Amino acid sequence: MANGRMTAAAFLVAELRRARVRRGWSQDELAKALNYSPSMVSAVELGQQPPNPKYLEQFDKALDTGGLFGRMLADLVSLDRAQPWLRGRGEIVALAKMLRWFEPLYVPGLLQTEAYARAVFEAGGLLEPEDVDRRLNERMESQRILYDEQPPRLVAVVDEAALRRQVGTRKVMCDQTTHLARIATEHPRVRLHVVPRSAQEYPGLGGPFILATLREGIDLAFLGTQVGGQELDQPADLGRLQRVWEATLGEALPPQESIELVREVAESWV
């Protein structure tokens, strides 16, 4: 709910549950009919997982609803500003099997050193010390996913300006760029591209974003802002960001040339 009122998204979730109960099916029985896992059905009914168009198409077929729930998603839920399954960037990253991450201003959070991340949070003195420590701990903890048994695949595109703008001390920048080159070289599931400063204006300069494919096969996007961020799951929005990503990647150097450039930048900070 938002402001004490049920959103269209929450109404959709409730009606999915009611339709299953009216049919007399358990969650396991519905999962079998939809060819989804019982945990997926449970997550949808708890509002923890967005029912994507494919899920609702299967649901409409299994319960012979005439496409009712697919139309609800397309025509009603898209109007919501507060969906019950909004996750936040941290959870999106943690649940992803594939991340395409663009940053024009900073090194991506998963690839930051502790000193660099601290300098980011301390900039301008806008945060209280305890808030800096909390955010720093969260950022460092989030990086553990790169070393899980099944880490996500990360393709990161960074603008060269982010590597040449001083954040913290020169040593912080030297260590950060050295770390970036090392992880891009050694980590088998991290690929780095750098957009060189010789590139002219390109669509990615509109702001940072993440395109994520979750383990359930659902695609989401996250736009970074000064006050948190915005999550997107609508096909039109995702399609536009995909085109921005492809155009931006087209301006970037290949992986090996990118690593060589990062090493050159690291030497400039010594």
N, C-alpha and C positions, 0 to 999 in steps of 0.2 A: 504494500500500500504506500501511497504518497500523500502526505498531509491528511492522513486519516481516511482517504478515499481509495477504493480499489482501482488499480490501473487495468487497462485492457489486457496487458500481459498476465497479470495475476488472475484475471477472469478466465483467460484462455487455459491457464494451468488448472484452475479449479474445474473447468468444464471437461478437460481431458480426463481428470480423475473421476468425475461423475459419470461420464460416458462408459468408462471401463467398469465401474461398479454396476451400472444399469445392465450391462451385458452379462454380469455375473462372473467376470474374469478376475483372477488374481494378477498381480504384477508379473509373475513368472509366465502365466498363460498369455498375457498381452505381449510380453517380450518375445515369446516364441512366434506369435502371429506376425510381429513386426520385423523379425529377424534382427533384433537388438538385444543387448544384454539386460538382465533384470536390474542391474545397478544403474543402467542408463534410464530405464523407465522410472525407477525410484527417484533419481536425481531430477528428472523433469517434473515429477509430481510434487517434489519438495521445493521447486523453484530454484534449484541449484544449477541446473543445466538448461540452456535455451533449447527448445524444440525447434530444430532447423526445418527447412522446407521438406527435405527428404523424409524426415521422421514423420511429419504431419501427413505427407502424401501416403506413406505406408499405413498410418493410423486411419485415415479416411477410407482407404481401400479395405482394411481389415474389418472396420465397423460399418462399412457401406453408408457413409454419411453424405455422399454426394459432393465431397470436397469442402465441407463446411469449415473444418479447422484450418485448412490451407488458406481459405479466404479470410478467416479471422486474423491469421498472421500477417497476410499481405495488406489488408484493409484497415485493421484496427490497431494491432500491436505496434505497427510502424509509427503510429501517432504518439506513442508513449515517450516521455522523457525520463521515466524512472522505472526501468524494467527490474523485476525481482532477481534476475540472475546476473546483474552487473558484478564483475569480479574484482576490478582493480588491476593495475599493471602487474603487481607482484604475483597474483594468482594466475593471471594469463601466462606469464613467463614460466611459472612453475609447472603448469599443466601442458605446456607446448611440446610437440615433437619436432616442430620446425619453426624457426624464428627468422624473419627477414627484418632487419633493424637498421633504420637510417637515422644518423645524427649529424646535423650541420654545425653544431656548436660545441658539443662535448664528446668525449669518448663514451661509448655505450656503457651503461651501468654494469653489465656482466663482465666487462673487460677493464674496469677501473681498479687501480691500486687503492689501498686503504688511505694513503696520504692524499692522493688526488681527490678521492671521494670526500674526505674531510674538508679539503679546501673548497670544493664545490658547495658544501652545505654551510661552511662558515662565511662564504662571500657576503660582504656588505653588512655582516652582523645582524641579519634579519631573524635568525633563529636563536632561541635560547640554548645554552650549552647542553642541557639535557635533551632537547629536541635534536641537536646535532648528533649526539651520541646514539640516540634511538634510531635515527635514520641511517647512520653509519653502520650500526649493527645489522639492521635489516638488509642493507645493500651487500655487506660482506657475506651474510648468511645466504642471500639469494644466489650468490656465485657458486654455491656448492652443487647446484644442479648440473653444472658443466662436468662434474666428476662423479655423477651418479652412475649406476650400472647401465642405464639407458638414457644418456644425456641427449638433449635436443640437438638438432643440427642448427647452427647459427651462421647466418650469412650477414655480416655487418658491413655497411657502407658508411664511411666517415668522410666529411669534407676536410681537406688539408688544413683549412683555417683552424679547425678544432685542435689540431696537433701543434700549431704554431702560436696560438694564443696562450699566454702564460696563465696557468691556474696554480695558485700557491707559489712556491719558489722554483727556481730553475732546476734544482735537484729533483723536486717533485715531478716536473715535466720530463726530465731526463729518464727518471725511473719509470714513469708512466709509458712513454713511447718505447722504451726498451722492453718493458713487459708486454706491450701490445704486439711488437714484432715477434717476441718469443712465443706467445700463445698462438699467434696466427701461423707460426712455423711448426710448432710442436703438437698442437691439439688437433686430432684427426677430424673433429666435427665442427671446427671453427674455420670459416673462410672470410678473409678481410679484403675489402676493396676501398681504395682511397680516391676521392674525386680531387684531381690536382687543381692547384690554384690557377692554372692556365685555362681551365674550363670557363666558359662564359655562363651566363645565367641559365639555370636548369630548373625543372619543376620542383625538385626536392627542397629548394631553398625556402619553400613556404613553411617548413617546420618539420620537427622530428616525428617519426611514427614507427610503429611496429606492426607488421603483418604476421599473425600467428596461426598456425594450424595445430589444433589441440589433438590429444591422443585419440579422441573420439571421432576425429575427422572433421570437426567443426572449424570454420575459418572465422577469425575475429581480427579486429584492428584496434590499436590504441594510439591516440594522438596525445602527445605531451603538451601541457600548457603550464602557465605560471601558477595555476591554482588546481593542481591535480592532473586531470586529463579527461579525455572523452573516449568512450568505448563505442565501437561500431560493429554491427553485424548484418546490416542490410546489403543485399547483393549489389545495388547501385553504388553505394559508398565503397565497398570492398573492390569493386571493379575499377573505380576511379583511382584508388590508392595503388592497385596493381599496375595501372598504366603509369602512375607517377614513379613507382619503384623501377619499372623497366626503363623508363626514360633516364632516371638517375643512374641506374647501373650502367647504362650505355655511355655515360660521361666518365665513369670510373676506370681506373687502371686495372689490369688483370692482377690476380693474387700475387704473383712473384714480384711484379713491378711495384705493387703497393707495399709489400714488405720492404723492398729496397728503399722506397721513399721514406717509410717510417724510420728505418735505421738511419738514413741521412738526417732526418729531423732530430732524432735522438742525439746524434753527434753534435748538432748545432746547439743543444741545450747544455752541453758539458761546460 
